[in-house]
């Protein structure tokens, strides 16, 4: 039988083209599928981060911040019932002395029937006479009461602890240190939130506990998260701010591991700080109009993890003023890199003619060693004089009025920080000279006006 004829060349070419097209389609589908899987993986990561946030905001039944509070006061009442039975054996101890003191009356009571024969004996009637003698013996009984006095000795010690339990829930430094060692940021946040009203105690033990963590910076960053967006409660917001304060008070310690790079952590903190700033601008219009709570929280955050280079010097000053720099400067000075940034900001302020703001920051952060007050004031006055010479003669008086207002504001700022402006002669003399230059033209103008008014009236 002859073999089948070969397919025409056109049909073979068409089949090859179809196969090639299907291969190309399959390859493009594979690329599309790979891109989709990558996007899906990023979505899963985002969902996981959101789930972690919700875990902190809405803890499940496995959380136990409140049971800890309920379990801690129990051991303290436990010793109290143990001390309650201690007075219980005391009465039996006091009971045996009673039969020792009065063995005779106890003998007649059980033997009243057989001793009826002894009742007629009149000689034993004077026995009541020793009974009044035994009346002072009850006075000796309170003398025996000092025996239970060792029991009240420990009682004054737990008394203040019971008061603290009623107020703060008996916080435990060992428990706080354990959670820091374990790098358990969820439990650390719950612990600080539960004891946020005991701020002074946390300020005493918190910095040392944070230093015991393997990576304190990562622990605090994970614990705080982005609470400024949505905190689960008022206490949780206060706890996060307090935790930032404790970390700054500790000196902003870093990881103990050698060669550990915290570039990723710094980048994450930088993005969070800029997001926080954008939120303040969106809500308040400007950073200076933010509330003290939000401004202080952002100041502590940047003191802990660094100030972004994108943060303008003017806004940083407004942020510190809104946060009440005089109240939080003591904490902010514990951060060395923040103080270094503040020094650079002061230089930028002076170069941008922000003289009053620069003096305020220098005095608030006690930077007189880096910026001596006298030399800084001299530099400011020289710069003002140089700028005044560049102005037109018609603007000289107006320029002197502005300079006088500025120097008076600087003098008031120095007085607020317990510095006497008269101790700086050139500065004080400049104010007096400007007052003379500004006040004389005003007086002359007022006298001319009065003279014209008088002439008009006479005419």
C-alpha positions, 0 to 999 in steps of 0.5 A: 500500500503506498504511503500517504502523501505528505501534507502540503507545505502551506499546512505545515507552515500554518501549524508551526505558526500556530504552535509558535503563537501558542508558545508565545501566548503561554510565555506571556501568560507565565509572565503575567502570572508571575507579576500577579503573584508578586503583587499578591505577595505584597498584598499579603505582607500588607495584610499581615502588617495590618493584622499585627496592628489590629492585634495590638489595638484589639487583643484577643482572649489570649491576652492577659494584661488584666489577669496580671493585675488581678493575679498580682494583688492576690499574693499580697492579700495571701500573706494577710490571711496567713497573718490573721491565723497568727493572732488566732493562736495568740488567744490560746497562748493568752488562755493558758496564762489565764488558768495559770493565773487563776487555777483555783477558781477553775478547780472549784467550777468543775468540782463544784459538786464535791467541793460543796462540803468545802463551801461551809469552811469559812476560812476559804472565804477570804479567797476573794481578797486575793481576787482583787489582788488578781485584778491588777493581774489583768493589768499584767495580761496587757503586759503579756500582749507584747508577745503578739507585737512581733506580728504587727512589726511586719504589718507597717511594711505591707501597708504602703504596698497595699496603698500602692496596690489600690492606686497603681496595681503593684507594678513589677520591675522584674516583669518589665525587664523580662518583657524587654529581654524577650523583645515582646513589644505587644506585652510591653505596650500592654504593661506600660498602658496598664501602669501608665498612671505610675509615671514616676515609678516607670521613669525610675525603672524603665530606662534600665529595663530598656537597656537590657533588651537585645535591640532597644531601638527596634523594640521601642519602634515596634511597640510604639508603631504609628499610634499617632494615627489611631491609638486604642485608648487615651491611656495607650497614647499616653503610654506610647509617648511615655515609652518614647520618653523613657527610651530618650532618657535611657540615652537612645541605646542601640543593638548590642550585636556587633556589626548590626546595621540599623539603616533599615530602622532609621529609614522606617523611622524617618518615613514615620516622622515625615508622615507624622509631620504631614498629619499635623499639617493636614489637621492643624494647618501648621506645625506650630498650631499642633497641640502640646500632646502631638507636638511633644510626641513627635519631638520625642520620636525624632529625639529617639530616632533622628530628625529627617533632613527634610524637616525645616528648621523653622518648623522644628522651632515651632514644634518645640515651642508648641511642645513647651520646650522649657518643659521637655528640654531636660529629656530631649538633651539626653539624646546626643544626636538630637542635640547635635541636630539642634546645634546645626539648626541654631547655625541655620537660624542665625544665617537666616536672620532667625535671631530670637529663635536662635537665642531661645533654643541656645538658652533652652538647651543650655548650648552656651558652650557652643554658642557663647551668649555675648559673642552671639549677641555681638554677631547678631548686632553686627549683622543687623547694623550691616543690613541697616546700612544697605537700606535707604535713608528713608527706611532707617527709622523703620529699620531701627524700630524693628531692631529695637523690637527684636533686641527687647524680645531677646532681652525678655527671653534672657530674663525668662532664663534668669540672665541679666541683659545688663551683664552684656554692656554692648547689648544694653548700650545698643538698646538705650541708643536705639530707644533714643533714636526712635523716641526723639523723632516721635516726640518732635512729631508729637510737639509739632502736631500740638503746636499746629493744633494750638495755632489753629485754635487761636486762628 
